[in-house]
Amino acid sequence: MRSLNPEEAALWARVTASITPLSRDRSTAHSPDKPSAAPISAPPQPVTAPRLVKGRVPPPRPVTAAPVRRSTIHGNLDSHWERRLKTGNVPVDRTIDLHGHSLERAYEALDAALERSVALGDRVMLLITGHHRPGEPPIQRGKIRAAVHDWLAVSRHAERIAAVRSAHRRHGGGGSLYLILRR
């Protein structure tokens, strides 16, 4: 365990001076009348963030007043939708196959397909990712399948995705997903 630097120690002293213990024993409780023994020094100097050497930093997302609805594996669909998805009796408006793409190219293709689907008012999109292959490296397959839920959660179209479900066997089974889009 490391010790606190002088700036951290001053900040900690200010925090501890402003609290009262939760002890019910009156003899050990801190009285707000007593001054703190810890000296308060000058405010700490701003700490600069280290510069990134590699990679791009994504732009910060704007803060919104209302919570953003995220795509989810469970919930958000009524029983009629659930029954149709479970039996595979759902018309697919758009299909996108991500086989053979690199991670970056697959993300770009998914984003472009979502943009087209939203613009055209599609309701169901079939996303073919391939089966996830669990295991430690050197197994290099299944990266797209493993990353797709994270991609959908941070997508610029995330609020338009009502639900994500595993596809029926006739539509690819475990290697495919249904994306149900909001109207």
N, C-alpha and C positions, 0 to 999 in steps of 0.2 A: 504494500500500500504506500502511495506517495504522500508526501506532506504538501500542505497548501502553500502556494506562493503568496507574497504579501498582498496582492490584489484580492485573491480568493479569501484570504484570512480576514481582510477588512469587510468584504461582502458577507462572509459567514457571521462575523461579529454583529453586523447590523441586523441580520436575520434573527439570530438568537436573542438579541435584545428586544425584539418586537413580539416575542411569543410568551405565552404563559403555559406552564405544564398542566397536563390533564390529571395530575395526581389529586385524589380526594383528600389527602392528608394536608391539613392547613399549615402544618409546621414546615413542610418542605415546598409548598407552593411559592412561586415567585410573585412578589408584590409588584404591581405596575408603578408604585411610588418610588421604588429603589432604582437608582441609576445603574446602568450596566457598567461593569468594570472594564470591558473591552473598549479600547480607544477606537474612535472612528477616524480613519485617515482620509486623504483626498480620494475623489472618485477614481475608479480604475480607468486606465487608458483603453481606448477602443482596440479590439483585437482584429487584425486583418485576416481574412480568409486566405488559405493557401491557394495559389494559382494552379489550375489543372494543366498538366503537361500534355496529356493525350485525351482525345475524345471531345465531343461537343456537349455543351451544357444546354439542356432544353430550356426554352423560355419559361418563365414562371407562369403558372395558370392564374387567371384572374379570380379574385375572391368574389363569390356570388352570395347573395343574401339567402336564397333558398337552397336547401341541400339538393345535390345532383343525384338523380336516380341512376343507379349502376346496374349493368347487366348482372344477372344472377343465375345460378344453376337451379335454385329452388325458388318456388313462389312466383308471384306476379301473373299467373295464368289461371283461368277458370277450369273446371273439370271437363268441359267440352273440348278445350284445346288439349288438355293432358291426354284424354282418351284418343283423340285423333293422332297425336304425336306418338303415343305408345303403340298404336296399331300401324303406323306408317301411312295413314290415310289423310295426308296433308299435301296440298298442291305446292310444289316448290317453284317460286318465282324466279330465282337466280341461283346458279351453282358456280362456285369458285373452287378450283383444285390447286392446292399449294404444293403438290408433290414436285420435287426437283428444284425448288427454289431455295436460295440461301435465306437465312433469318431476316436480313434486311430487305431483300427483294420480296419475301413472303409478306412482311408487314406492309410494304408499299402496295402490293397487289390487294391485300385485304382492305386497306384504307380506301383504295380507288373503287373497289367493288361495293363497299358500304356507301360511299358517296353516290354512286349510280343508283343503288337500291333505294336510298332515301329520296333522291331526286325524282325517281319514277314511281314512288309510292308502293314499292314491293312490300309484302307482308312476311314471307318466309324465304330465308336464304339458306342454302345447303353449303356448308363449308367442309371441304374434304381436306383433312390434314394428314392422314395416315395414322397408324396406331402408335401409341406411346410405347417406347421400349425402355422399361425401367432398368436401372443398373448404373454402375460406376463407369467412368471412362476406362477403356477406349471405346465403349459403345457410343456411337455418335448419331444414332438414329432417334427419331422422336422429339427432336428439339422444338420443331414448330408446334406440335401437339402440346408439349409441355408449356409453351409460352403463350398460346393463343388466348387463354382466359385473362392473363395480365394485359395483353394487348387490347382486348376488348374493354377492359375496365378503364384504361387510360386513353382510349380512342376519343377523337373529337366528336364521334357519333355515339358515345356511350349512353347519353340520355335518350337516344332513339331506339336502343335495344331493350326490349321488354324482358326477354329471357333467352337463355342458352340451354339447349337440351341435347343429349346424345341422340344420334340419328337411329332410325329403325334399320333393321338388317337389310331391307330392300334398298335403302339409300346409303349404305356403306357401314352401318353398324358402329362399332367402336372407333373406326377411323374417320368418322364424320360427325358433324354437329349441325343442329338446326339453330339458326339465329332468328328469333321472332322479333320483328321490328314493330314499333308503335306507329300508328297512323297519324 
